[in-house]
Amino acid sequence: MVVTGYGGKQLRTKVTNSISKVKEETLKQGLYSNPGQALSGAVAGLSVSQTSGNPGSTPTLVLRGGTNFDGSGSPLILIDGQVRSSLSDINPDDIESISVLKDAASTAIYGARAGHGVVLITTKRGKSQKPRVTYSGMGSVQVARSNYKMLDTRMYGYV
């Protein structure tokens, strides 16, 4: 299933667009502070460049080599149907699926802003069940041990 701009969800086999879907297992591999980093190598034709080493910096996404004359042009990013400027404001653990529309037909759906492609992100939804709180953590304890038995000179000679 792919979320489209003109009718909710469609089967990927019924849509003529070039669509790449990133599997949920791909998003769970490794630790990412930004979902754009998880897309690196997961979608054919998508170039993910980390241009800065500063904490919290967002990678630059370029689809199909960029459609501007200088090779630049970032795709339109939609998170649950809302246009976002980057992927920096979403937790990678909250993502259910990522689909990337790579061809020019995405402009027919999303307009001229989608000329560089579209990254569609669907977040996880709550389920109707009893509330559940989970915790995952690690801990350690260090204790100084002072009751070592020392060897005297006679016992040291036997060893």
RODO-2510 file (C-alpha; in nm, 4 decimals, decimal comma):
residues 159
     n   res          X          Y          Z
     1     m     0,0000     0,0000     0,0000
     2     v     0,1159     0,3501    -0,0870
     3     v    -0,0329     0,6726     0,0432
     4     t    -0,1112     0,9001    -0,2507
     5     g    -0,2213     1,2587    -0,2775
     6     y    -0,5362     1,1856    -0,4745
     7     g    -0,7314     0,9151    -0,3035
     8     g    -0,5873     0,7821     0,0156
     9     k    -0,4093     0,4512    -0,0220
    10     q    -0,3451     0,2571    -0,3416
    11     l    -0,1786    -0,0722    -0,4184
    12     r     0,1698    -0,0233    -0,5611
    13     t     0,0845    -0,2539    -0,8500
    14     k    -0,2056    -0,0290    -0,9554
    15     v    -0,0005     0,2930    -0,9588
    16     t     0,2110     0,3778    -1,2636
    17     n     0,4583     0,5950    -1,0718
    18     s     0,8103     0,4835    -0,9907
    19     i     0,7811     0,4164    -0,6176
    20     s     1,0400     0,2803    -0,3776
    21     k     0,9256     0,1644    -0,0374
    22     v     1,1743     0,1470     0,2470
    23     k     1,1206    -0,1604     0,4605
    24     e     1,0690    -0,1208     0,8327
    25     e     1,3650    -0,3517     0,8983
    26     t     1,5900    -0,1019     0,7183
    27     l     1,4847     0,1731     0,9570
    28     k     1,5577    -0,0462     1,2599
    29     q     1,9158    -0,1265     1,1560
    30     g     2,1671     0,1001     1,3238
    31     l     2,1176     0,4147     1,5271
    32     y     2,0028     0,7262     1,3455
    33     s     1,9252     1,0698     1,4805
    34     n     1,7660     1,1618     1,1494
    35     p     1,5544     0,9394     0,9198
    36     g     1,7421     1,0797     0,6195
    37     q     2,0500     0,8896     0,7339
    38     a     1,8520     0,5636     0,7257
    39     l     1,7595     0,6290     0,3615
    40     s     2,1246     0,6209     0,2575
    41     g     2,1623     0,3181     0,0297
    42     a     1,8012     0,2068     0,0814
    43     v     1,6502     0,3787    -0,2249
    44     a     1,7959     0,3516    -0,5749
    45     g     1,8634     0,6953    -0,7220
    46     l     1,8546     0,8784    -0,3884
    47     s     2,1769     1,0479    -0,2842
    48     v     2,2096     1,1287     0,0862
    49     s     2,4944     1,3701     0,1654
    50     q     2,5927     1,4730     0,5147
    51     t     2,7517     1,8117     0,4469
    52     s     2,8191     1,9083     0,8074
    53     g     2,9502     1,7254     1,1101
    54     n     2,7633     1,9451     1,3534
    55     p     2,5248     1,7671     1,5917
    56     g     2,1664     1,7958     1,4709
    57     s     2,2637     1,8821     1,1140
    58     t     2,0366     1,7367     0,8489
    59     p     2,1587     1,5454     0,5454
    60     t     2,0869     1,6762     0,1961
    61     l     1,8640     1,4515    -0,0138
    62     v     1,8976     1,4588    -0,3942
    63     l     1,6809     1,2301    -0,6050
    64     r     1,7748     1,1164    -0,9581
    65     g     2,0896     1,3296    -0,9600
    66     g     1,8933     1,6494    -0,9049
    67     t     1,6815     1,8183    -1,1669
    68     n     1,8325     2,1664    -1,1424
    69     f     2,1141     2,2639    -1,3788
    70     d     2,3665     2,2463    -1,0970
    71     g     2,2540     1,8963    -0,9918
    72     s     2,0753     2,0143    -0,6792
    73     g     1,7117     1,9892    -0,5868
    74     s     1,5700     1,8249    -0,2780
    75     p     1,2505     1,6225    -0,2933
    76     l     0,9255     1,7361    -0,1342
    77     i     0,8909     1,5848     0,2140
    78     l     0,5441     1,4929     0,3389
    79     i     0,4917     1,3538     0,6884
    80     d     0,1347     1,2283     0,7291
    81     g     0,0274     1,4626     0,4483
    82     q     0,1920     1,7724     0,5980
    83     v     0,4721     1,9435     0,4060
    84     r     0,7972     1,9646     0,6028
    85     s     1,1208     2,1388     0,5152
    86     s     1,3433     1,8565     0,6393
    87     l     1,3436     1,5262     0,8226
    88     s     1,5069     1,6705     1,1334
    89     d     1,1887     1,7082     1,3388
    90     i     1,0718     1,3471     1,3441
    91     n     1,1885     1,0619     1,5627
    92     p     1,3005     0,7624     1,3515
    93     d     1,1225     0,5296     1,5983
    94     d     0,7871     0,6954     1,5169
    95     i     0,8033     0,6064     1,1460
    96     e     0,5851     0,3238     1,0170
    97     s     0,6772     0,3444     0,6481
    98     i     0,8660     0,5576     0,3967
    99     s     0,7797     0,5682     0,0280
   100     v     0,9755     0,7651    -0,2316
   101     l     0,8060     0,8783    -0,5549
   102     k     1,0901     0,9157    -0,8019
   103     d     0,9434     1,0119    -1,1367
   104     a     0,7974     1,3283    -1,2845
   105     a     0,4433     1,1915    -1,2523
   106     s     0,4561     1,2957    -0,8876
   107     t     0,4180     1,6571    -1,0070
   108     a     0,0714     1,5668    -1,1365
   109     i    -0,0236     1,4598    -0,7861
   110     y     0,1578     1,7135    -0,5668
   111     g     0,2206     2,0053    -0,8039
   112     a     0,5359     2,1884    -0,9073
   113     r     0,6967     2,1493    -0,5631
   114     a     0,7259     1,7781    -0,6335
   115     g     0,9429     1,8264    -0,9422
   116     h     1,2407     1,6820    -0,7548
   117     g     1,0422     1,3809    -0,6279
   118     v     0,8481     1,3168    -0,3094
   119     v     0,9374     1,1460     0,0190
   120     l     0,6175     1,0197     0,1854
   121     i     0,6430     0,9291     0,5533
   122     t     0,3651     0,7636     0,7487
   123     t     0,3968     0,7620     1,1259
   124     k     0,2767     0,4916     1,3599
   125     r    -0,0781     0,5182     1,4869
   126     g    -0,2085     0,4388     1,8307
   127     k    -0,4000     0,1166     1,8809
   128     s    -0,7119     0,0754     2,0888
   129     q    -0,5957    -0,1390     2,3761
   130     k    -0,5101    -0,1026     2,7411
   131     p    -0,2343     0,1490     2,8152
   132     r     0,1046    -0,0113     2,8514
   133     v     0,4271     0,1404     2,9755
   134     t     0,7556    -0,0173     2,8766
   135     y     1,1032     0,0669     2,9909
   136     s     1,4370    -0,0342     2,8538
   137     g     1,7505     0,0526     3,0452
   138     m     2,0855    -0,0630     3,1674
   139     g     2,2507    -0,0306     3,5048
   140     s     2,5627    -0,1337     3,6863
   141     v     2,6942    -0,1417     4,0402
   142     q     3,0545    -0,1058     4,1486
   143     v     3,1564    -0,2259     4,4921
   144     a     3,5001    -0,1852     4,6407
   145     r     3,6149    -0,5182     4,7755
   146     s     3,8492    -0,4987     5,0721
   147     n     3,8437    -0,8475     5,2235
   148     y     4,1218    -1,0019     5,0160
   149     k     4,3273    -1,2679     5,1915
   150     m     4,6932    -1,1818     5,1608
   151     l     4,9731    -1,4373     5,1673
   152     d     5,2248    -1,4183     5,4451
   153     t     5,5926    -1,4978     5,3804
   154     r     5,5564    -1,8641     5,4704
   155     m     5,2560    -1,9200     5,2342
   156     y     5,4263    -1,7169     4,9613
   157     g     5,7203    -1,9524     4,9744
   158     y     5,4976    -2,2557     4,9058
   159     v     5,3472    -2,1013     4,5953
***
